[in-house]
Each structure stands twice: as C-alpha cells, then as structure tokens.
Amino acid sequence: MASRRLTIRVSERLHSKLAKLARATGRTESEMVREAVQEYVERHGAQESCYEIAREMGLIGCIKDAARDLSTNPKHMARFGGS
C-alpha cells in the first residue's frame, strides 16, 4: 500500500503526552497518530462505497471469461428475476 507524508502541528503538552504514551507502549508516535486518525475517519468520515470495498478486497475483475457487460446488460439478470 502506498503512503503519503502528512505534517501536523500539535501543542507541546499534547506532544509530551503522546511521546510518553509511545514510550510506555513500545510504539512509535507515528503509529499512534495513524491509528487515531484511522479510527476518527471510520467513525466520522464518509462511508466507502461497495465498489471501493470490493476493489480493496481484490474482487473487482476477479471473474475470468465473463461477459464484458455483465454488470450493465439486463439480459444477464434474466435468470435472477431481472428484465
């Protein structure tokens, strides 16, 4: 997974608390900040679409020799109650 650098500024007090917690838990400050941001985004951010989740799981394009219009042509859904 590719990553990008993000620079933030925090107060001396917050940095001191973060550094102390990092030492106590044997983790890096970066690990802790990444985890906190991830948790915040998952709780408060926009939900991923089904497409984004499927793409992340490697499910997009995983059927070999399927019709190119499988997801858009109603004739492929006839057996499943579609038109």
C-alpha positions, -999 to +999 in steps of 0.1 A: +000+000+000+014+034-010+016+060+017+018+098+018+035+121+043+013+143+064+028+170+086+008+183+116+015+206+144+004+199+180+009+217+212+040+209+234+017+195+260+000+171+235+033+161+221+047+154+255+017+131+264+020+113+230+057+107+235+052+094+270+024+071+258+045+059+229+074+050+252+051+032+276+035+011+249+066+005+228+050+020+198+061+050+176+043+083+177+035+079+140+018+045+146-003+060+173-013+091+153-021+069+122-043+047+144-061+076+159-067+093+125-080+060+110-104+055+139-117+091+136-122+088+099-140+055+102-163+069+129-169+104+114-159+102+078-178+094+046-186+057+042-168+038+015-189+027-014-195-010-021-172-006-052-144+008-031-147-020-006-148-046-033-118-031-051-098-030-018-106-067-013-095-076-048-129-086-060-131-062-090-124-081-122-119-115-104-143-135-127-124-149-157-141-151-191-171-132-180-192-110-204-177-075-206-212-060-200-221-084-171-229-056-147-248-034-171-268-056-195-302-067-182-302-099-202-276-113-178-300-109-150-329-127-166-324-158-145-324-137-113-358-120-118-344-091-139-358-080-173 
